[in-house]
Amino acid sequence: MREVGEELPEDYPLFLKVRSRYVRIRASGTTIYTRLTRLRSACWLARRLFGKPLKELSRDEWEILSSELYSMYSTKDAIVSAIHPLRLVLKQLGYDDREIKELFPYPSSVHDKMSSKSSPPHVPGYILDKVVFSIQDDMYRALFCLMRITGARIEEIVSLKRENVINDEDSVYIRFDVTKTGIDREVPINWPEFSEHLKVFMA
């Protein structure tokens, strides 16, 4: 939580209130950790999309954020753990129950809509690389390169610390401590075509 206060000072009061709610209803430590991690990811996503904290988002921007989040998670459990803290945030921000349900319906409510969608078109890797390499901000470009190379999810990326980047004589690799399976993994990142864009991690 202290790290959130340093990284996301505008959103920190929301984090404290959400955490307090989970503690009050005696949610398990795992549930609290998972949901706050997903809330942290949503905060970073809002900054990437709109350049502002959650409390400053307009109704239309919440719609966009909602769509992005539903596309990120594939299981009902993951969706619930991502949207539940955001429903609590919207409550804090003065949204009524109807608006909250419209913005973040639970999986059973969106099942038909999700199942009726056709599979997204396949995007060739070289097209993805062009998009990633065109990002102007060095840090964001490096983060998306890292996602492209490792296949890591956004919450895995935003939870990385400097000590997770290991540079030895043979290679440079990232150690992921927060993973979907709960098992640590290490991924080499010294790919020649990406090295220039990842230099912020290798300094």
N, C-alpha and C positions, 0 to 999 in steps of 0.2 A: 504493500500500500504506500510505503514511503516513496518508492520509485515512481508510482503514479503521480504523487504530489509534485515531484520534481519534473516529470515529463509532461504532465497534462494538468497544470495548476488550475485552469478554468473549469475543468471537468471534475476535479478532485472532490468538491463538496457533494456532487452527485454520487460518486463512488462511496463516500462515507455513509450516505443515507441508504443506499442500496445494500451495502454490507450490513448496516445496522438492522435493516428489515430481515435479512436472511438469518442473522444471529438471533433475532427476536423470535422467529418461528422455528428455531433450532434446526436449521438446515445443516447437513453434514459438512465437514471441512472440505471434502472433495467437491461437493456441489457449489459451495461458496467460491472456491478457487477457480473452478471451471467457468462459472458464470461471470465472475469478475474479469477473468482473462478474456472472455468473449466481449465483454463490455469495453475493455481496453482496446481490443481490436476494432470495435465499431467506432471508437473515438478517433483512432488513427485513420480509419477509412473516411470518416467525415472530414478530417483535415486534408486528406489526399484529394477528395472530390470537391470540397467547397472552401478549404482553407480556413475553417472556423470550428469552434467547439460545438458540442451537441446543443447547449442551451441557446445558441444563436441561430440554429437552423430554422428555416421557414417550413411551413406545412408541405410545400412542393419538394423541398430538399429532403424532408423526412421520407416522402414517397420514394425518391430515388435511392436513398440509403436503404430503405426496406427492400427494394427490388434487388439491390446488390447483395444484401445479406442472405436473402432466400436463395440466390444463385450460388452462394459459396458453400452451403451445407447440404448434404445429400440424405441424411437420416433424420427421422422425426426427433430423436433425442438431441441431436446437434442443433436442430432448428430451435427447439424449445429452450435449450440452454443459452442460445444466442439472443432470442427475442424477449425472454422473460425479464432480464434486467433492464432492457430498453423500454418495456411496458411500464416498469416502475419509474424510470426516468421521465417518461412522458407524463405520468401521473404527477410527479413533482413539478413539471413545467406547466401544469394547469390544463392538460388535455382531458376531455371527458371520456367515459368508457366507450362510447360509440366510436369516437375518433381513434382511440387506441386499438380497438378491435379491427378497424378498417386498415390501419397502418401495419399492425403486426398480428394477423390472425394466427391461431394455433394450427399445426399441420392438418388436423382433421378438417378444418375449414377451408384449407387451400388444396386439399388432395385432388379434387376433380380438376381444378385449374392447372395444377402441376402435371397431372397425368395426361391432360389433353394436349399439352405442349409437345410439339415434335422435337426430336433430338437436335441440339444445336449443330450447325454445319462444322465440318472439320476445318481447322485453320492450320495451314502448313507452318512448320517450325520457322522457316526463313521469314515469313510474314510477321510472326510473333517477335522475332529478333529485331526486325525493323521498327516495330512499334516500341519495344522496350528501349532500343538504342536512341530513339528520338526524344525520350524524356529529358527535359532540360536540367532539372535539379540533380546534382551529382548523387546525393544520398538516396533519393527516390529511385533513380536509375539503377543504382547499385542494389537496392532492396529487390527491385523487380527482376534484375538479372539473377539474383540469388534464388528467387522463387522459380525462375525459369530453369535453372541448372538443377536444383535440388528437388523440385516438386513439393517443397514445403508449403504448408498452409500459412495464412497470414498471421495467425496467432503464434505459430512457431517462430516466424521471422521477427515479430515485434518483441518477443521475449528474449531474444539473443542479447548477450552482453559481450564486452570486449574480450573477456577470457574464453568465450566460445570459439574465437578464431585462433586456430593453432597453426603456427608457421614453423615447420621443422626443416631439416636439411633436404628432405626428399620432396615434400609437397606442402601445400596449404590446404587446410580443410576446416569445415565447420562442424562443431559438435552440437547437436540438438538435444537439449535436456527435456523440453516440453514437446511431446509427440502424441499423436492420436492413440497409439498403442501403449503409451506409458514407458516405452523402452528407449533408452538413449541410442542415438545413431550418429555416425560421423560420415560426412560427405566431402570428397575432394572438390575444390573449386578452382584449381589452377588450369582452367581451360584457356588456351591461347586467344580465341576470338572474344572472350569475355574479360580478359585480364585487365585491360585498360579501364573498363567500367567498374571493376571490383577493387580498384586500388585503394579506395577509402577503407576497405577491410584489411588490407595487407600492409598498411603503413606501420 
